[in-house]
Every structure is written in C-alpha cells, then in structure tokens.
Amino acid sequence: MLDALIIGGGAAGLSCALVLGSGLKKPFAKDKKVAIITHQKASHLQNALFNNVLGLKPGTLGKDLLSDGKLQLERLYPEITQIEKEKVSEITKIEDYFLVSTNKSQYKTKLVVVAVGYTNLLTIKGLEDYIKSHPRAAIEKDRIWLENTNHLITHNLYVAGTLAGWRSQFAIASGSGAHVATDILTLWNNGTHTKVHDKI
C-alpha cells in the first residue's frame, strides 16, 4: 500500500515528487511510501525551449529537463519509487484507498495526484465525471481540466499542473505540483501547515 502515487512525469508531477521527497525526512512523513509513474511521452515539454524561466539557463530544452528531472529525483530522493514505461488506464476508489491500474500492473494507494497534460486525449477511466472545458485555454484548442477546489478533486484525489486549470506555463505547472506536495505534507502533519526548505 502506497501513501501517495503521482501520475505523470512532467513539470507538475516531478515538482510534486521532489517536494514530497524532501519532506520524507520529517518525523511525520519518515515512513511514508511514495511513488511516481513517470510517463512522459505526451508531455508538452518534449518540444519546449526555455528562455524565460528563472533559474534555468536560456536555451534549456524541455526534453532534457524531463530526463534531468527524473535523474535529480533518483539521486536526491531514491526512496521515491519511479515507475517507468507504464501508462495509467483506470483509477478506482475502493473504500479508503484507490486502485490504480496501468497497462502492466496495479497499485494500491491512499491518495493520488493526477499530473498529466490537459489535452482531450485523457483516457484514464474513473475521472470522467470531473472533466470540464479548460477555463484558461483558447476554446478552439479543446483543452480540458479536472474540476477541483484548490487542487483537490475529491477526498485524497488531487490534480496538479495544467490539468488543474492553470495556464500552460512551466513555472505555473511546477508551482502547482509543489503546492499539492505541501498540501499532502500538511495532511500528513495533522493539518499543521507544512513547507520544506533546504538551507546552507
């Protein structure tokens, strides 16, 4: 049984995983089991070029950021399980946990973070009731979001990034993932507002 499963290895998913990873050293989170399904094939970052992101060298390619992000997560927080080459097909609520089915396996988890792209090609069964037209995208682009309040779709089911209704901007998607991670850490910390900073 996982405590948290992140679906998606793009800006929002990896940011969420990195912040959760740094929070696992906290006493209230030290025994938590976290995994991320790092499917990146459909990520908009595959074709991205970054010149306007604080902290990134101008000319950084999105495809490099995707691979570097997984490596960063592996090196800094190896306790977070990275699940490669699997695509989620269904999320089923079963009593007090979720059963997440992929093309290769199934995972039980107490909470889920959906952090995949915002195209209408979303094919994860179990999310149909939450799909709406994206509020911050041009109508002709036919983008979607999962209806939520402050990233929370329903109890223990979160959404992050563009699929949460945010604009398609790297810094916004990353921040959304980090926001969800701090919400989860706060939940694990019995409601005490929690954030994680590294210091020199």
C-alpha positions in Angstrom: 0.0 0.0 0.0 1.4 3.4 -1.1 0.7 6.5 0.8 0.8 8.6 -2.3 1.0 7.9 -6.0 1.8 10.7 -8.5 0.7 10.1 -12.1 2.8 11.9 -14.7 6.4 12.8 -15.0 6.2 16.3 -16.4 6.7 19.7 -14.7 3.9 19.3 -12.1 4.5 15.6 -11.4 8.2 15.8 -10.9 8.0 19.0 -8.9 5.4 17.3 -6.6 7.7 14.3 -6.2 10.8 16.4 -5.4 9.0 18.4 -2.7 7.5 15.2 -1.2 10.9 13.6 -1.4 12.5 16.4 0.6 9.7 16.2 3.1 10.1 12.5 3.8 12.9 13.3 6.3 10.3 14.9 8.6 9.3 12.8 11.5 5.6 12.8 10.5 6.5 11.5 7.0 9.5 9.3 7.5 7.6 6.0 7.0 5.5 7.2 4.1 5.7 5.3 0.8 5.6 7.5 -2.3 5.8 6.5 -6.0 5.6 8.3 -9.3 4.5 6.9 -12.7 7.0 8.9 -14.9 5.2 8.6 -18.2 6.5 11.5 -20.3 5.7 10.6 -23.9 2.7 13.0 -24.2 4.3 15.8 -22.2 4.3 19.3 -23.8 7.9 19.6 -22.5 9.1 17.3 -25.2 9.1 20.2 -27.7 9.7 23.1 -25.3 12.5 25.6 -25.3 13.1 27.7 -22.2 14.4 31.2 -22.2 12.1 32.9 -19.7 12.2 30.6 -16.7 14.0 31.9 -13.5 16.9 29.5 -12.6 17.1 27.7 -16.0 19.9 28.5 -18.4 18.4 30.2 -21.5 18.2 27.6 -24.3 17.3 24.7 -22.0 15.3 22.1 -23.8 12.2 20.6 -22.3 13.2 17.1 -23.3 16.4 17.5 -21.4 14.6 18.9 -18.4 12.4 15.8 -18.3 15.3 13.3 -18.2 17.3 15.5 -15.9 14.3 15.8 -13.5 14.0 12.0 -13.2 17.7 11.8 -12.5 17.5 14.6 -9.9 14.7 12.7 -8.2 16.6 9.5 -8.3 19.8 11.0 -6.9 18.3 13.1 -4.2 15.3 11.1 -3.1 15.9 7.4 -4.1 13.2 6.4 -1.6 10.6 7.6 -4.0 9.8 4.8 -6.4 9.9 5.7 -10.1 7.7 3.5 -12.2 8.8 3.6 -15.8 7.1 2.6 -19.1 3.6 2.3 -17.6 0.5 4.3 -18.6 -2.4 4.6 -16.3 -5.7 3.3 -17.6 -8.0 3.5 -14.6 -8.4 4.9 -11.1 -10.9 3.1 -8.9 -12.0 4.2 -5.4 -12.2 1.2 -3.1 -13.3 2.0 0.5 -10.4 4.0 2.0 -7.9 3.6 -0.9 -7.5 3.9 -4.7 -6.6 1.1 -7.1 -4.6 2.5 -9.9 -4.4 0.2 -13.0 -1.8 0.6 -15.7 -1.1 -1.3 -18.9 1.2 -3.5 -16.9 0.3 -3.6 -13.2 -2.0 -2.4 -10.4 -1.1 -0.2 -7.4 -3.0 0.4 -4.1 -2.5 3.9 -2.7 -4.1 6.1 -0.1 -4.0 9.2 -2.2 -3.5 10.0 -5.9 -2.1 13.1 -7.7 -3.1 13.3 -11.3 -0.4 15.4 -13.1 -0.8 14.6 -16.8 -1.4 17.0 -19.7 -4.6 18.9 -20.4 -5.5 17.6 -23.8 -8.8 16.0 -24.5 -6.9 12.7 -25.2 -7.1 11.9 -21.5 -8.2 8.3 -21.3 -8.0 7.4 -17.6 -11.2 5.7 -16.6 -12.7 6.9 -13.3 -12.1 10.6 -14.0 -14.9 11.2 -16.5 -17.2 12.9 -14.0 -14.6 15.6 -13.3 -13.7 16.5 -16.9 -14.7 20.0 -18.0 -13.6 22.5 -20.6 -10.4 24.3 -19.6 -11.1 27.7 -18.1 -7.8 29.3 -19.1 -7.2 27.9 -22.6 -8.5 29.0 -26.0 -11.7 27.2 -26.8 -10.5 26.2 -30.3 -7.7 24.2 -28.6 -10.2 21.9 -26.9 -8.3 21.6 -23.7 -9.7 20.1 -20.5 -9.3 20.3 -16.8 -10.4 18.2 -13.8 -12.8 20.3 -11.8 -11.3 20.9 -8.4 -11.1 23.2 -5.5 -7.5 24.3 -4.7 -6.2 21.2 -6.4 -8.5 18.8 -4.6 -10.9 16.9 -6.8 -12.4 14.8 -4.1 -11.2 13.2 -0.8 -7.5 12.2 -1.3 -7.7 12.7 -5.1 -5.6 15.7 -6.3 -4.8 17.2 -9.6 -1.8 19.4 -10.5 -0.5 21.4 -13.4 -2.4 22.4 -16.5 -5.0 19.7 -15.8 -5.8 21.5 -12.6 -7.0 24.5 -14.7 -3.8 26.5 -14.8 -2.2 28.1 -17.8 0.4 26.2 -19.8 3.5 27.9 -18.4 6.4 25.9 -17.0 6.7 27.9 -13.8 3.0 27.7 -13.1 2.8 24.0 -13.6 5.9 23.4 -11.4 4.4 25.6 -8.7 1.1 23.8 -8.9 2.9 20.4 -8.3 4.9 21.9 -5.4 1.6 23.3 -4.0 0.0 19.9 -4.0 3.0 18.4 -2.3 2.9 20.9 0.6 -0.9 20.2 0.9 -0.1 16.5 1.2 2.7 17.1 3.8 0.2 19.3 5.7 -2.3 16.5 5.6 0.3 14.0 6.9 1.3 16.6 9.6 -2.2 16.5 11.0 -3.3 19.8 9.4 -0.3 21.9 10.6 0.8 24.0 7.6 4.0 22.5 6.2 6.6 23.5 3.7 10.1 22.2 3.1 13.2 24.4 2.5 16.8 23.3 2.2 19.3 25.7 3.8 23.0 26.2 3.8 
